[in-house]
Structures are given as structure tokens and as C-alpha cells.
Amino acid sequence: MLAHTGPDVLVAYERSGGFAGIHQKITVNMSGTALVNDEKVALGAEEMRGLKDALSRVVTTASSSEGCQVADHFAYTLTYRGHRATRCWLPSDWRDAVDRLEALTGGRR
């Protein structure tokens, strides 16, 4: 099974919370294999290029509790390049990367 952390991991992402109590976990390793809610998914070369490009624009690396006071909020955790940050409002510089990661879930949400 693909580990959620380690030297081969490109990015790890989690989204949890909301009214339905969603817990989504996605880990992508450097070779393009993703573990999406414990299911293996292979990324194509174009998907990997797009994800790496989106991740290169992530500059928000600190956690914040802003927005966590709202009932049924989501918590977003992004681990990338040695930084792990959790936010309740999705930073704009995370949006493209998160959209690409969540697209990997297809209908598996």
C-alpha cells in the first residue's frame, strides 16, 4: 500500500468535515501513483505535469483557524515540500492543486 508520507510522496491532501462528515485522503507519489481514499489510481503524464505546475504556485504553508468557527466547516490539509498546513478556508494559491487532487476522486467522494 502507498504510504501517506515519506520521501517518495509528492503531495498529501485531506478534506474533512461538512454536514455529512466527509473524510477524503489523497496521496500522490513521485511516480504518478495516487492513493485516493485507499484506492490506487494512476495519473497520466499530463495530469502529473498539471499537478506539479499547480503545486509550484502554493505559497501558503502555515495553518490557520480562520473560518473554523462556522458550523459544519471543512478542514483542508495540504502536505507539500516539507510543509503541512491546515486551513478552514481554501487559500487561493491552493485552489488549482486542490481542484486537481479532488478530481482524482471521480465519483468516489
Secondary structure, 3 states (H helix, E strand, C coil): CCCCCCCCEEEEEEEEECCCCEEEEEEEECCCEEEECCEEEECCHHHHHHHHHHHHCCCCCCCCCCCCCCCCCEEEEEEECCEEEEECCCCCCCHHHHHHHHHCCCCCC
